[in-house]
């Protein structure tokens, strides 16, 4: 048996180890809805400007569709195997 304090430290370390990889993604998502043309944290205003720009560019939309199709097929193949 491990002491109660060690168990709490191990639990806290486990939570941090699981949350740390997701933190940069969270920052990117927050920054993607900013109204400015440059990175400012925290964002001064909410805007979907960059998502509209993404939707206007056919090469971005086409690449996103290809990525989703590849992800679906690889998931199906991985599940079957």
N, C-alpha and C positions, 0 to 999 in steps of 0.2 A: 504494500500500500504506500502511496506517495502522500506527503503532507498536504493539507488542505490549501495552503498558500501556493504550493507548486502546481496544484491542479488548476487554480485560478489563473496563474501566469501562463500555463500551457493553453488554456482556453482563450485567453486574450491574444496570445501569439497566433493561434489558429485563426481567429477572426481577422486579425490584421493581415495574415498571409493570404487569406481568401479575398479580402477587400482590396489589397494593394494593386493587383493587376487591373482591376476595373476602374481605378481612380483616374488614369489618363483618359480613358474613353468617356467618362463622365464630364471631364473638363472640355473635351472636344465637342461633345453634344451641347453643352451650355454655351460654348463660344460660337457654335454654328447658328444660333438664333440671335446674334447680335446685329444691331442696325449699323454699326460702323464698318469702314473698309479695312480696319486693322484690328489687331487683338487688343482688347481692353477687358480687364477682369476686375470686378464683375461687369457684365454687359450693361450699358446704360439704358438700353431700350430693347424690347422684344421685336423681332422682325423675321419673316420667312424669306427674306431677300435672296439668300444664298440657295435655298431650295428651289425658288423660282428660276434662278439662273441655271441651276443644274437641269431642271426640266426643259429649258429652252435649248440646251445643247444636245443634239442627237447622238454624238459620240459618247457622251456620258450615259445617256439613257440606254443606248445599245450595249455598252459594256456592263451596266448594272443588270440588264436582262440576261446577258451571257453568264454573269456570275451566279445569278439565281438558278438558272437552268443547270449549270455545273454542280452547284450545291445540292439541288434536288436529286440529280442522278447519282451523285456520289453517296448521298444519304440512303437512297434506295439500294444501291449495290452493297453498301456497308451493312445494311440491315439484312439483306438476303444472305450474305456470306456469314 
